[in-house]
Amino acid sequence: DYWDRIKIQQRNWIGKSEGAEIDFKIVGTEEKITVFTTRPDTLFGGTYVVLAPEHQLVEKLLSKVSNTEEVVRYIEQTKRKSEMERTAEEKEKTGVRLDGISATNPATGDSIPVWVADFVLGNYGTGAVFADAHDERDFEFAKKYDIPLKTTLKPQDGSDDSAIRTLSVCFSGKGILYDSGEFSGLKSDEAIPKIGAKYGRLVTTYKLRDWVFSR
């Protein structure tokens, strides 16, 4: 008998997410970046990986990057921001590339850059994401920093997708896959569990936090 708004608050607080954990090997090392994603259907379009500033791998990789001072300075700046400031939708996204570090997209075999950005949180999922053209946040970030993007989804209704393919707009909905190997032609809902299982592990995560009840 709770009010609907209370139910919504509680569901968001629990933050149940079904998706996949996928490993991106770091080129030239034994390390790997494990990302959590609810959209493995866009994996073939992944063109960069983003780590949370507090991710343990960042410190491990510092000795291998060529812009150590820039990365350390950015991390220090991030520590002064609250989680709400970092994840606000209207906030301008910021980040810094780990120069000299690249990861391998397991679906395509391509080497892709690794970035550190404050919009990724260390306490959610694995503290790392792969980024592509079909996520508004990733799209905005890539446009700002001139990171190449690749589209791999088109609308299911067959509407004109020329603006999507030319990266004039971001199509973040579920669609039909193309340029996605054996999964091309599948709808997103069909491809999500198949790609997730082939290149990673299907998992369910939660964003549980302390909740205070009073009467």
N, C-alpha and C positions, 0 to 999 in steps of 0.2 A: 504493500500500500504506500510505498514511498512516492513522492512527487517525481514526475518524469525528469525534471532538471537534476534532481539528486541522483537518479539512476545513471544519467549521462555522465555526471561528475565522477561517480564511482567507477564506471566502465573505463573512462579516460585515465583515471588514477591507476587502475590495474594494468591498462595498456596492453591487452592481449593482441599479439600479432602472429599470424601464421605465414611462414615463408621458408627460406633456405639459407644455410650457411655455406659459403663458397670460398675456397682458398685461392688466393692470388700469390704465386711464388715471386719473391723478390729476386730479380736477375742478379746473378753473381754471388748469391749468398745462400745459406741454408734456411733463411727466415721466410715466413709467409705471412700474408695479411688475410685474416679471416673476416669476411664481411657478412652481415645479415641483410637480406633483402626480401621484401614481400613481392617483388616483381622480377623474378628470374627470367621472365619472358623477354626482357630487354637486355639480357646478358651479352648477346652478340653485338650490341651497340655500345657496350661499355668502353669509354675512351680515356678514362682516368680514375684513379682511386683517391679517396680522401680519408685521412686519419684525424681523429680528435687530437687536439694539442696535448692532452694528458695521456694519450695512448702510450703504453710501455715501449712500443717499437720505435717511437720517435727518438727517445734517448739513446736506444741501441744503435740507431742509424746515423746519429749526429756526426760520428767520426768519419763517415763515408760521404757526407754531403759537402758540396763546395761553397755553400752559403750558410755556414753554421751560425754566424753572428746574426744574420737576418732571421733565421728560424728561432733562435733563442729569444731574440727581442720580441718576436711575434707571440711566442708562448707566454712571456712575461706580461704582455699587454692583455692577453686573454684571461689571465688569472685575476685581473681586476674587474672582470665583467661577471654579472650574475647569469644564471642559466636562462632566466627570462629574457635578458638582453640578448643573449646569444641566439635564441631560437625565435625571436619575434619575426613575424612574417614580413613586416614593413622594413626591417633592418637591412641595411646594405651588407651583402655578404663579403667577407674578407678572408684572405688566406695567403699562404706562401708555398711555393713549390720546393720540394726536396731535390735540389739540383744534384744530378749524378745518380739518382735512385729511380729505378723503374720496376714495374711489376708485369707479370704475364697474364693476360686475359685467358683463362683456361678454355674458353669456347673457341676463340679465334687464333690463339697462339701469338697475338700481337703484344709487343712491349708497349706499355702505357705509363704515363707519368704518375708520380705519387705526390699528393698535396697534403698540407695540413691546413685545416680551416675550422673556425670556431663554431660554425653551425652544426658540426658533428659533435655529439656528446659522448664522453667516455663511459658514462653510466647507462647508456641505452644500447641494446643489441650487443655488438662486439666493439663498439667505438670506432668502427670503420665502415665505409660504404663504397660501392663502385658507382660511378656516375655516368649518365647517358643523356641523350637528347629528349627523352620522354618523361623527364621529371622537371617541374617548373624551377625548383631550387637549383638543380644541377645545370639546367639550361641557362639560367641567369648568371650563375657563377662562371660558366664556360665562356659566355659572351663577354663578360667583363675582362677576363684574363686571356682571351684569344686561344682557348683550348679547343682543338678540333672536336667536332661532334659528328655522329653518324646515326641516321634514322633507320629503324628496323620495324616500325609499326605503321599501319595505315588504318583508317576508320573501317569498322565492320559494315557500315551502311553504303560503302562504295562511293562516298562523296569525294569531290576533288581534293587531292592531297598534295597538290603542287606547292602550296605554301609551307606544308610540313616538311617535304623533301628538301626544299631550299633553305630550311631553317629560319624562315621568316616568323613562324609561330611555333610554340611548343605544344605538341599533342601528348597529353599525359594520361589519356584514358586507355582503356583496354581496346585492342584492335586485332588485326590480322598480321601475322609475322611475315617478313620478307628479309632476304639477305641473312638468314638465320640457319643456314645449313639444312639438315634433315627436318627441322621444325618449321621451315617456311611453309606458309599456307595454313598453319594452325591458328585457331583463335587463342587469345591470351589465356583464357581459363583452361584450355586444353594444354597449352605449352608450359604454364607455370609449374605444375608438379613434375612434368617430364624433364624439363631442363634443370630444375632444382635437384632432382634425384640423380641425373646423369653427371652433373658437374659439382655437386655438393651433397648436402644432407638436409632433408626436410625437417624443420623444427618449428616449435611454437615458443615464442618468448613473451615475457611479461615485464611491464614497467612498474612493478609494485613499489609503493612507498608507504611510509608511516601514515596512518589515518587516525585522527583524533575524534572519538565519539563522546558526546556529552548529552546530558538530559536536563 
